Amino acid sequence: EVADDAGAMRMLGTLRGIKRWSAQYVALRGLGRLGVFPVDDVGAHKHLAAWLGLPRLDAEATAALVRRWQPYAGLVYFHVLLRRLEEAGHLRIDTPAGSE
């Protein structure tokens, strides 16, 4: 039986030591659930708000905001993460040749 995103996270949450953030992260990265945005990632709140020019967000506000990007909210998470790594100098994202 294939579970929906919420069901997958409920199942992951039954594992000892797995809380909401871990379940969401595993669902996104490990299970390829692209609709899942790890809303308990405090850095993601901060950088998502900065990217969108919004005041600081908490988990609930982040969850409400990313609903508009379903079923691809997880891709927004990856964008925010990669943007943060690039800004910190840990990742270089080159412009494809011919697209300047």
C-alpha positions as CSV (number, residue, x, y, z in Angstrom):
1,E,0.0,0.0,0.0
2,V,1.3,3.4,-0.9
3,A,0.7,6.2,1.6
4,D,0.1,9.8,0.9
5,D,2.6,12.4,2.2
6,A,0.8,12.8,5.5
7,G,0.6,9.0,5.9
8,A,4.3,8.5,5.1
9,M,5.2,11.1,7.7
10,R,2.9,9.4,10.3
11,M,4.6,6.1,9.6
12,L,8.1,7.7,9.9
13,G,7.0,9.4,13.1
14,T,6.4,6.0,14.7
15,L,10.1,5.3,14.6
16,R,11.9,6.0,17.8
17,G,13.7,9.4,17.8
18,I,11.9,10.6,14.6
19,K,10.1,13.9,15.1
20,R,8.3,16.1,12.6
21,W,11.3,17.8,11.1
22,S,13.2,14.5,10.6
23,A,10.1,12.8,9.1
24,Q,9.5,15.7,6.7
25,Y,13.2,15.7,5.7
26,V,13.3,12.0,5.1
27,A,10.0,12.1,3.2
28,L,11.5,14.8,0.9
29,R,15.0,13.6,0.5
30,G,14.7,9.9,1.0
31,L,11.3,9.1,-0.4
32,G,11.2,11.8,-3.1
33,R,8.0,13.4,-1.7
34,L,8.4,16.7,-3.6
35,G,5.3,18.2,-1.9
36,V,6.9,18.1,1.5
37,F,8.6,21.3,2.8
38,P,10.4,20.7,6.2
39,V,8.6,23.5,8.0
40,D,10.5,23.0,11.3
41,D,13.8,24.0,9.6
42,V,14.4,27.4,11.2
43,G,17.0,28.3,8.6
44,A,14.5,27.7,5.9
45,H,12.0,30.0,7.6
46,K,14.6,32.7,7.8
47,H,15.8,32.4,4.2
48,L,12.4,31.9,2.7
49,A,11.2,35.1,4.3
50,A,14.3,37.0,3.2
51,W,13.9,35.6,-0.4
52,L,10.3,36.7,-0.5
53,G,10.8,40.0,1.3
54,L,8.6,39.0,4.2
55,P,8.9,39.4,8.0
56,R,10.3,36.4,10.0
57,L,8.2,33.3,9.7
58,D,7.5,30.5,12.2
59,A,6.6,26.9,11.3
60,E,2.9,27.4,11.0
61,A,3.3,30.6,8.8
62,T,5.8,28.7,6.6
63,A,3.4,25.8,6.2
64,A,0.6,28.1,5.2
65,L,2.8,30.0,2.7
66,V,4.2,26.9,1.0
67,R,0.8,25.4,0.4
68,R,0.5,27.6,-2.7
69,W,3.4,25.7,-4.3
70,Q,1.9,22.2,-3.9
71,P,2.6,19.6,-5.1
72,Y,6.1,21.1,-5.5
73,A,6.8,22.8,-2.1
74,G,9.9,20.6,-1.6
75,L,11.5,22.1,-4.7
76,V,11.1,25.5,-3.1
77,Y,12.9,24.1,0.0
78,F,15.8,22.9,-2.3
79,H,15.9,26.3,-4.0
80,V,16.1,28.1,-0.6
81,L,18.8,25.6,0.6
82,L,20.9,26.0,-2.6
83,R,20.5,29.8,-2.5
84,R,21.7,29.8,1.1
85,L,24.7,27.7,0.3
86,E,25.6,29.9,-2.7
87,E,25.3,33.1,-0.6
88,A,27.6,31.6,2.0
89,G,30.2,30.7,-0.7
90,H,29.9,27.0,-0.3
91,L,28.4,26.4,-3.7
92,R,28.9,28.1,-7.0
93,I,26.0,28.1,-9.4
94,D,27.2,28.9,-12.9
95,T,25.1,30.4,-15.6
96,P,24.7,28.0,-18.5
97,A,26.7,28.9,-21.6
98,G,24.8,31.1,-24.0
99,S,22.2,32.3,-21.5
100,E,24.0,35.4,-20.4
